């Protein structure tokens, strides 16, 4: 059963979210502060964290960074009461996989959690003989969920992993933002396509020697992005 940690300082909101997630079959742990959330995460090893931005003490952005550095395979969805792009982008840059703006529909929240859960466990659907994807010095193992550039392992979030997998299956092909959204986040995703651009910036910072002038993850103007074959470098 998927374990979800809810870090939210407002008790009524925690109760409301908890009831809906439990109804959908999730095991839910609760925390009222960032510090408590980090302690519970360390002890319970949740699969997914729902993380409010505005928390007493350590804010959600800092908690997200800490969780991502110590538990890179964790799924993280940021919850924010603000609709400004700054908060959404800050959350994604901190390492979250998704975000939702309050107030939100509990059904949509469950769909987002289930979508993230699917992204985290897609290796179970992979054929054994196609679990290793290679392009030049890049190597991605869908079974162990590890990604390498040469001998160096590059640690990816669950969402970054699915994006790289999509590109390595479609080397040199220009993929539209809509196609990336549908494959990685699912057709039911109702969020902003800016989530793709922020994830691409994060990926470039991890695999490109000069992220401002990418050699591999190219922008295709008016379309989306393309992973350029290393043989074309």
Secondary structure, DSSP 8 states (H G I E B T S, - for coil): --EEEEE-S-HHHHHHHHHHHHHTT-EEEEESSHHHHHHHHHHH--SEEEEESS-SSS-HHHHHHHHHHH-TT-EEEEEES---HHHHHHHHHTT-SEEEESS--HHHHHHHHHHHHHHHTGGGGS-GGGSEEEETTEEEETTTTEEEETTEE----HHHHHHHHHHHTSTT--EEHHHHIIIII-TT--S-THHHHHHHHHHHHHH-SSGGG-SSEEEETTTEEEE--GGG-
